[in-house]
Amino acid sequence: MKFIGIIPARYASTRFPGKPLADMAGKPMIQRVYEQVKDVLDAVCVATDDTRIETAVKAFGGNVVMTSDQHRSGTDRVYEAYTKVGDGYDVVVNIQGDEPFIHPEQIETLKGCFTDTGTQIATLVKPFRPDDDFETTLFNANSPKVVLNKNSEAMYFSRSIIPYMRGKNYQEWLPNHTYYKHIGLYAYRADTLKEITNLPQSPLELAESLEQLRWLENGYKIKVGITQQETIGIDTPEDMEKALTFLNRQHNRI
C-alpha cells in the first residue's frame, strides 16, 4: 500500500493568526511538522489557501498545493489536495499542522491499522496514566476521550468523561479503569475520504463539535491504534511558549 500525508494549513486563526509560520527556533512550525513525518510516508504535501504559507513551504523544499478558502474543515481541504496530487496512493494521512512534535512511530502505528483490509478510517489514542491529574485530563473538554470495542474500533468520542464510573469518586477513576485520550491524527482509504466529505453535518457532531462523530453516525468504522507517546498541540501563543520550552529541553539533551 502507498501512503500520502497531507498537512492542511490555514493562515487565519482566531486564537493564533499566522500559526503555521510561527518561528520555532529558526524554522516555521509547518516545516517542523513536515520534517517529522516525511521519512515514514511515500509522499507528503502541505495543503493551504494562503500564498504566504505556500512560499514558506517552497522555501524549505517541501511540496505544497493551493486549495480553496471556502472549506468547512481540514478534512475537506485534505480531500481537495488529494484530488490534485494523490493519484496512485491508497491511503491518505491527515496530519495536523499544529503538531510539531508528532512522532514518526505514531505514523507507523496508524499505517499498521490498514493491515486489516476492513479498515476504512484510522486514528490514534493514548491511555491516560493512572496517576494523571484527573482535573486536567478527564475534565479537560479540549481533550476528547474515546471508548473502544474489543476489535479496537471507536465506539464514541466525547468531550465529556466516558465511561462514567458508577460508585467511585473521581479520584478513583483513573487508577481503576483505562481511559483513552484522542490523538487527532487520521488516515482514510482514498474512496472513504471521498465519501465522508459529501456527508452533511450530523446532530452528534454539532452537539460535541467533533467531526469524527459524523462518520460514526453514518455507519463508518474507525480503527484505533494505541500510542504511549504524548504530542503537544499548539492552539494559542501561550501554547507556543510551552512548546519552545520543550524544544529547548530536547536540544539540550543532544
N, C-alpha and C positions, 0 to 999 in steps of 0.2 A: 504494500500500500504506500501511496505517496501522500505526504502531509505538507500543507502550506499554512504558515502562520500569518495572520493579518492583524495588524495593530491599529484599531480605529483611534484617531486623534483629532480633537476639536481645539481650536484656539479659544473660543468663547467658553467661559465658565463663570457662573455667578460667584462662587466662593474663591476661585483662583484663576483669574484670566491669564491666558498665555501659559498655562501649566505645562504643556508638553515641551516648551522651550526653556523652562526654568533651569538655571545653571546648577549643576551638581558636580562640584569640584572640577570644573573645566569642561564638562560635557553637558549638553542639554539632556533632560530626563528621557526624552524619546530615544536618544541614542543609547542610553544605558539599558533601557528595556530591550531594544533591538539586539544589542550585543549579548545580552543574557541568553537569548533563545536561538540565535542564528545557526549555531553549530549542531542543534539537535532536530532541526526540521529540514525538509528538502528545499524549501524556499520561505522567505519572509518578506512582507511588504507592509508599509505604513499606508493607511487609507485616511485621507484628510480632505477638508473642504477649504483649507487656508493655504495661500501661497507662501506664507512665512514658514509654515511647517514643511511644506514641500521643499523649499530652498534649503532648510536646515538638514533635512534627511539626505538630500543630494550631496550636500557639503561633506558629510561623513561617509559617503559612498553607499548609502542604503537605497533600497528600492522603495518607490512611493508612487501612489496613484491618486489622482484627484477624483473626488466624489461629490455628490450633490450636498447642498447645505440645508436640504429640507428633510433629512432623515429624522425619524422619531426616536431611534435607538441605535446603539452601537452595532447591534446585530444586523439592522438594515444596511448600515454603512459597509459592514463586512461583506454582505451578500453582493452589493453593487461592485465592490472591489474584486470579489471572486469572479464575477461575470466578465471582468476586464482582463484579469491576469491569472486566473486559476485553472485554465484549461489543462486537463491531464492529471489533476490532483483528486484523490479520493476523499480526503478528509480536510476540513477547514478548521483551524485552531484560532479562536478569538482570544487575543491576548490583550489584557487591559494596559493602556498606555500610561497608567499611573502606578505601575507595579515594578519599579526599577530593581527590586531585589528578588524577583521571581527566580526560582532555582531551575536549572536545566533538568534536574532529576524529576521535577514536578511535571514538566512537559513529557518526559519519558513515561511517567505513570499514567498520564492522560492518554498518550498514544496506546499504551498497553490495554486500555479498555476496549479497543477495537479488535483485539484478538477474538472477542465474542462477535460472531458475524451478525448477531441480532441487535448490536448497539447502534442506536440512531443518534443519540446525543450523549456526551460525557462531560463530567465536571469533577471537581476535587473537593474534599472536606478534610479538616484537621480536627482530631479529637481534642477537646479541652482537657487540660491536666486536672487530676483530682484535687490538686492544691491551688488551682487558679482562684483568683478573687471573683466570687460569683457575681458581685455587684457590677464589675466592669466587663464581664464576659456574658453570662446568661442574660443579664438585664440590659445589655447594650443593644438597642434597637437598630443600630447601624451595622451590626454583625449578625446577619441572618443565621439561624440554626436549621439543621436538616435532620430528618429521621429517615432511616433506610430499611428496606426489606431484606429478607435473607439472601436475595440474589444481588445484593449491593446496588440496588436501584433506589432512587429517591422516591419516597412516598409523599413528602411535603416539605416545603421551605417556609419559614416564618421568621418575622422579626420578634415575635413573642417567644417565650421559653417553651420548647417542645422536646420531649413529652413533659407533662405536668406530673410530678412525683407525689402521689397522694400519701398523706400520713407522715410526711417528714418535713422538717424545717428546711428552708432554702439552703442553709449552711451544709446540710447533709446530702444535697442533690448530687453535686459533682463527685464526691467520694463513693457514691453508691450507684451511679449509672454513667455510661459513656455518652456524653453529649458531643455533637459534631458542629463545628463552625464551617460555614460555606466559604470556600476559596473561589472567588469569582473568575474562574478560567473555564472556558467552554470549548468543546470540539464537536463538530457536526459532520455527518456524511453529507456530501455535496447536495444530493437530492433532498435530504431532510431540511437542510438550510433553506433551500428554495421554498419548500412547503411552509415552513414556520414564519417566513417573512410575509406571507399572504394571510396569516391569521389575524382576525380582529382582536383588539384588547378584550380581556376576559374579566369577569367580576372579581375573582380572587386576585388577579394581577393588580387591578385598580385599588382593591382594598389594602393590599400589603405593599404596593409599589415594587413588585418583584416580577420581572418579565418572564422568568422561567415557569411561573405558575400558569401562564397562558399555555405553555406547551403541555404541562401535566393535565390541565383541564381539557385539552383536546386529544388526550389519549396517547401522547408520546411518552416513551420511557427514557429516563435519564440515568445512565450508568454512572456509578460513583467510584472514583479512585481515592484511596486514603493516603495522605501525606502527613509526615510528622514535622515538616518544615514550615516555619512561620513566614508570612510575607508582610510587607509594610506598604499599604496603600496610601497614596498622598491625595487628600481632598482639599486641603487648606494650606496657606503659607505656614501655619503652625506645625502641620504635619511635615512640611519640608524641613523645618528646623530640626525636628526629631530624626528625620531620615539622614540629614547631613551629619548629625552626631554619630549615628550608627555607621555611616560610611567612613568617617574618620577613624572610628574604632577598628574597622576592618583593615584600613590601610596601615594602622599602627601595628597590627598583628603580623603583617607581611614583612 
